[in-house]
Amino acid sequence: MNTTGVSRPNLGQRLRELRAQNHWRIADVSRMTGLAASTISKVENNRMSLTYDKLQQLAHGLSLDLADLLGNRRSGAGALSPTAASRRSVGRAGDGAVVMAGFYEYRYLNADLVPKQMVPIIGVVTGRSLEEFGELIRHEGEEFVYVLEGSLVVHSEFYAPLVLRQGDHVYIDSRMGHAYLAGEAGTCRMLVVCSSASAEEIQKAIHSRPTPTPDSTRTALTPAPVRNDRSGKTERRAPRRTPKSRG
């Protein structure tokens, strides 16, 4: 796989460079971003990756655009003006800023163009169970998911699990807890387009996402049997928790 762009080790290096340039301690970065000092240290030492919402939180806390954090912004004469009506960013096969995020490999497309209303991402999914994935992800905005290869299981807070195969797609409110898992053996690739939220909304939407342990019990979602609903009709809703007695 061509990993042109920024890989997980480069993100750690980029953080160390930013701290050195600004004379920040890890404690300073923790205070500015709201991320734990231990998390920042692990990222810098390439022992932890960040999910999309945490990358947004980190960039916002450091007053950077995501492209700046990933080190993929164009400079000089090639820079793209955020106010120009004729803006465009052309990507070629294999281009993009690559970030490992838990059970996802994210390739951020057209990362040099900032700010923008949409964030296009090519994702490779490796997780196959909610137990290993942990708490569902929530962040501000909306997102569109299109399956490019393999089988994808979409878990969400208010709906039964949904199986999508190549060519299938779904559009969700990103504030709803959600997780994307590989549904079958083999590679699972998807195109994800997230709407870009304001910095204030992102900051308010950040939720802690504890690392799952073998003994942890999921409470964010009560899994229902996976089914493939290709009828296009509205799905039945699955309860989030065990219903209370109506006595």
C-alpha positions in Angstrom: 0.0 0.0 0.0 1.3 3.4 -0.9 1.5 5.5 2.3 2.4 8.8 0.7 1.5 11.5 3.3 1.6 11.3 7.0 1.8 8.0 8.9 1.3 7.4 12.6 5.0 7.8 13.4 5.0 11.2 11.7 2.1 12.4 13.8 4.2 11.7 16.9 7.2 13.5 15.4 5.0 16.4 14.4 3.7 16.8 18.0 7.3 16.8 19.3 8.3 19.4 16.8 5.4 21.6 17.7 6.2 21.4 21.4 9.9 22.2 20.8 9.0 25.2 18.6 6.6 26.6 21.1 8.5 25.6 24.3 5.5 23.6 25.5 5.6 20.8 28.0 3.4 17.8 27.6 1.3 19.2 30.5 0.8 22.4 28.5 -0.5 20.5 25.5 -2.8 18.4 27.8 -4.2 21.6 29.3 -4.8 23.2 25.9 -6.4 20.2 24.3 -8.1 18.4 27.1 -6.3 15.2 26.2 -4.6 13.3 29.0 -0.8 13.8 29.3 -0.3 10.0 29.2 -2.2 10.0 25.8 0.0 12.7 24.4 3.1 10.9 25.5 2.0 7.7 23.9 1.1 9.4 20.6 4.5 11.1 20.6 6.2 7.7 21.1 4.0 6.0 18.5 2.3 3.7 21.1 -1.2 5.1 20.6 -3.2 6.3 17.6 -6.0 8.8 17.7 -9.6 8.6 16.3 -11.0 11.3 14.0 -12.7 13.2 16.9 -9.6 13.2 19.0 -7.5 14.5 16.0 -10.0 17.3 15.7 -9.8 18.0 19.5 -6.0 18.0 19.3 -5.9 20.4 16.3 -8.4 22.7 17.8 -6.7 22.9 21.2 -3.4 23.8 19.4 -5.2 26.4 17.2 -4.2 24.4 14.1 -6.1 23.2 11.1 -6.1 19.4 10.7 -3.9 19.8 7.6 -1.3 21.7 9.7 -1.4 19.0 12.4 -0.9 16.3 9.7 1.9 18.4 8.1 0.2 18.3 4.7 -0.6 21.9 3.9 0.9 23.5 0.8 3.0 26.6 1.3 4.3 29.5 -0.7 2.9 30.1 -4.1 1.1 26.8 -4.1 -1.0 27.7 -1.0 -4.7 27.7 -1.4 -6.5 30.8 -0.3 -9.5 30.0 2.0 -11.5 32.9 0.5 -10.9 32.2 -3.2 -14.0 31.2 -5.1 -11.9 29.2 -7.5 -10.3 26.9 -4.9 -9.6 23.3 -5.8 -7.4 20.5 -4.7 -6.5 17.6 -7.0 -5.5 14.2 -5.6 -3.9 11.3 -7.4 -4.1 7.6 -6.6 -2.1 6.9 -3.4 -2.2 10.5 -2.2 -3.4 11.6 1.2 -2.4 12.0 4.8 -2.5 8.5 6.4 -3.3 8.2 10.1 -3.8 4.9 12.0 -6.8 5.4 14.3 -7.6 2.4 16.4 -9.2 -0.3 14.2 -9.2 2.1 11.2 -6.6 3.2 8.8 -7.7 6.7 7.6 -6.4 8.3 4.4 -7.4 12.0 4.5 -8.0 13.2 1.0 -7.3 16.7 -0.2 -5.9 17.6 3.2 -4.1 20.6 1.8 -7.4 22.4 1.2 -8.5 24.2 4.4 -10.9 25.2 5.6 -13.5 23.1 3.8 -17.1 22.0 4.5 -16.5 18.3 3.8 -13.7 16.0 5.0 -13.3 13.1 2.6 -11.6 9.9 3.9 -10.7 6.5 2.6 -10.9 4.1 5.5 -9.7 0.5 5.9 -11.6 -1.3 8.8 -9.9 -4.1 10.7 -12.1 -4.4 13.9 -14.7 -7.2 13.9 -16.5 -7.0 17.3 -17.8 -4.4 19.6 -16.0 -5.9 22.5 -12.6 -5.2 20.9 -13.8 -1.8 19.5 -14.9 -0.3 22.8 -17.3 2.6 23.3 -19.1 4.0 20.3 -17.7 7.2 18.6 -19.6 10.5 18.7 -18.7 13.8 17.1 -20.4 16.8 15.7 -21.7 16.9 12.2 -23.0 14.3 9.7 -21.3 11.6 7.6 -21.8 9.6 4.4 -20.4 6.1 4.1 -20.0 4.2 0.9 -18.5 0.6 0.8 -15.8 0.3 -1.7 -14.7 -3.3 -1.0 -15.8 -6.1 1.3 -18.5 -6.1 3.9 -19.1 -3.4 6.6 -21.3 -3.7 9.7 -22.6 -0.4 10.9 -23.4 -0.3 14.6 -25.3 2.7 15.9 -26.9 3.9 19.1 -30.6 3.8 18.1 -30.7 1.2 15.3 -30.1 -2.5 14.8 -26.7 -3.4 13.2 -26.8 -2.9 9.5 -24.7 -4.9 7.0 -23.5 -3.1 3.9 -21.7 -4.6 1.0 -19.8 -3.2 -2.0 -21.8 -0.4 -3.5 -24.1 0.0 -0.5 -24.1 3.3 1.5 -25.6 5.0 4.5 -25.9 8.6 5.8 -26.0 9.2 9.6 -26.0 12.0 12.2 -22.5 11.8 13.6 -23.7 12.8 17.1 -25.3 9.4 17.4 -22.9 6.8 18.8 -21.6 4.7 15.9 -18.9 2.2 15.0 -17.9 0.6 11.7 -16.7 -3.0 11.8 -15.5 -5.5 9.1 -18.3 -7.9 8.4 -16.5 -10.8 6.7 -13.0 -12.1 6.2 -10.9 -10.1 3.8 -10.3 -6.4 3.3 -13.0 -3.9 4.1 -12.6 -0.4 2.5 -15.0 2.5 2.7 -15.3 6.1 1.6 -16.4 8.4 4.4 -17.3 12.0 3.9 -17.8 14.0 7.2 -19.2 17.4 7.4 -16.9 19.9 9.0 -18.2 21.4 12.3 -17.2 24.6 13.9 -14.4 24.6 16.5 -16.9 25.4 19.3 -19.2 22.6 18.3 -16.3 20.1 18.1 -15.1 21.1 21.6 -18.5 20.6 23.1 -19.1 17.3 21.3 -15.9 15.6 22.6 -16.5 12.5 24.7 -14.0 10.4 26.5 -13.6 6.9 25.0 -12.0 4.5 27.4 -9.9 1.7 26.1 -11.8 -1.6 26.3 -10.5 -4.4 28.5 -11.3 -8.1 28.3 -13.6 -7.7 31.4 -15.3 -4.5 30.3 -19.1 -4.6 29.6 -20.6 -2.5 26.9 -23.4 -0.2 28.0 -23.6 2.2 25.1 -25.4 -0.3 22.9 -27.3 -3.6 23.3 -26.3 -5.5 20.2 -29.1 -7.1 18.1 -28.6 -10.0 15.7 -26.9 -8.7 12.6 -29.2 -8.7 9.6 -29.0 -7.4 6.0 -31.8 -5.0 5.3 -31.6 -4.1 1.6 -35.3 -3.2 1.2 -34.7 0.6 1.6 -37.4 0.7 4.3 -36.9 2.4 7.6 -35.4 -0.1 10.1 -36.9 -1.1 13.4 -35.2 0.7 16.2 -33.2 -1.3 18.8 -33.4 -0.3 22.5 -30.2 1.3 23.9 -30.7 -0.4 27.3 -33.0 -2.8 28.9 -36.5 -1.1 29.1 -37.6 0.0 32.5 -40.7 -1.6 34.1 -44.0 0.3 33.4 -45.6 -0.7 36.6 
